[in-house]
Every structure is written in structure tokens, then in C-alpha cells.
Amino acid sequence: MFTGIIEETGKVKQLETSRLHIYCKKVIEGSKIGDSIAVNGLCLTITDIYPKYLSFYISKTTKEHSRFNHGEIMIQEEVNLERALTFSSRLGGHIVQGHVDGKAKIISMDRIRDDTFIEFLYPKNLKYFIVNKGSVSLDGISLTVSDILSSSFKVTVIPHTFNETNLKNKKIGDYMHIETDIISRYVYHLSKLGGTYEGHKEIIERFSEW
């Protein structure tokens, strides 16, 4: 479980068939083999720890839903890193599982004064999970949806987030990992299936009308 508050950015050292090696510093501290780290929003398990980098296992499923493939992720590319949430941590962002839903494409980037406004084209199957003023994770960054259009949404990025994450390297046409808010997914699931009995569906429908 993560919060979407990036601790540091690392760089891709090497990508093998089923191994990803990331140069990093801060997230090595206190980590051990078997721990989880969010790498561009994906929950990955540490397999080896070295003085200047970490190694992670990359499964077939992870490759299918992410950019962690040859030709998509580049050597020396900057990636966002966050260690797993602890019971004593502040939940500064929102609940991020590290189970990405797919990839969103940047279709516009505008700088107005200090803020950056970014518009993303998202997969059609995520339509019901992206809510205006709700939360969304992009490459593991907790961001607030500021506007929703017919097939895209916009986020407003403050200077600190822009400068301290890989957003500063992104351009129109790039893809980022997207994970929608787990709460919206559960509410949608319950409203469609009605929970364990029909009464649950009625309660959810009344709640959604507020």
C-alpha cells in the first residue's frame, strides 16, 4: 500500500527479461529483500539490494500492463519511487495499491504562471472510475482530477510535484502508468453487483444520488 507521495526519483540501470535494476539512494534505506517499492506506480518486490541500486522481479503480467518492456522504458530514464506505507506514516496523498490499470497518454501540457496543466487520454474501460475532484495515480504520483472531458481528463500540477518527480521530463505523446482510485472501483463494483444481497444495491444507489 502506498500514498502517491514520491520519495525520490531513480534511474533505470538495466532491464533484463524478468529483472529491473534501478539506481536509487533514499528508498534503499531500511529496505530488505522481499519489501515492496512503487516504481512509477507499480508495486514491485525487491529481489536484490546493492549499495547504489535495487533489483526487482518483473512478471509477465506486469509487462502486459506497464511500460517495463524493451523499447518502452529507456536506460537512464527517471522513475518515481516510494516505499510502502507504514502504520506510522502520514497519508499525504490517497490510497495507492500499486496495481496499475494501464497507460494514459499525455495529449496536452500547458504552463500558466507556476502551475502545469496536463491532459491525459485514458483507456475507455476506466471511464467510470475517474471522478472530477477525485484522486488518480500517474506513474505513482497522487494527483487530483481537475476536469473531465469526453475521453480525457486534466490534472493541475503544483511546482514542487512537477520538479521533484519525472513529470519534468515528460512531453506530449508520452505514456504514464495510471491507477484509478480504489474507492471508486469498489463503489462501482458494488452498485453493479449489489453486494452480497439485493439490499446493498439499493443502499449504494441512494448514496450515489447525493
Phi, psi and omega in degrees: 000138183227176182245345183084010175262107187291132180272324178194166172253139176245185178229143180291121178273314183196146173236117177257188182303315182224021180226139176237129181245128186235123171291133179198176182223297187296315185287350174290327183300123177078358181274153177220163179301132182102345178288161179255139175230137174275118179248109188051038175090354179262131177284110181241149182263131178290126178254331179212147179237128179237166183304326185238001180203162177244152176243143182228151174275135178245114181277168177299319179297318178301316180298322183293332185250007185222182177266007182279064179224152176299132181095344178254309176265137185252148174299137183075004175293140181280134181232150179275138183231140176211131174284159182297150180294140173249166182294341181262003182277150172279135178272080186283336181251248173216176182288115179243124183276332186087015178251089188292150180268346182152209183236138177247142184258131177285123180244349173199148177219122181230135177255120177235111188057241183266345184269152176243128180253121184240133178251134183240137169270125186245158177301139184302328183290352180261005186309317187275357184254355179256117189241137177301131184071005176272180182259150175213146177254127178235114188053034177085001180269127176284116181230157179257132178288121182261341179197145178237129177249189186298321181221018180212169175217161181240149173232152175252124185249123179284160184305317181300311181297318181297316185281334185261006179231181180284000178300329182295342181261355186278155178218167179302133182101344178284155177251147175228150177291135179240136171229120180281165183296127182299327180295317180296325180292319180291318179298317179296317180298315181292322181291332180277319184263343175081014179069209183277342175209165190300331180298329179297320182298319180295320180296314180297319181295321178294319180297319183289345180276349184295000000 
